[in-house]
Amino acid sequence: MHETERRRVSLAGLGLIGAGAVLGLTLAGQGERQDEKPAGPPTATAPADPPHSPPSPS
């Protein structure tokens, strides 16, 4: 049978992976909280077209 090769993993590398996981979960949690708020009115809108009056009877 083949022997399994084991690679050494540095503790610094594991720390970076753990920090990335914590950062990802933190950012994902902030995104969920923002989604719970109701959407507000738009900040800028295009000018409205003037209302069209019905044709006058002739």
Secondary structure, DSSP 8 states (H G I E B T S, - for coil): ----------HHHHHHHHHHHHHHHHHHHHHHHHHHS-----S---------------
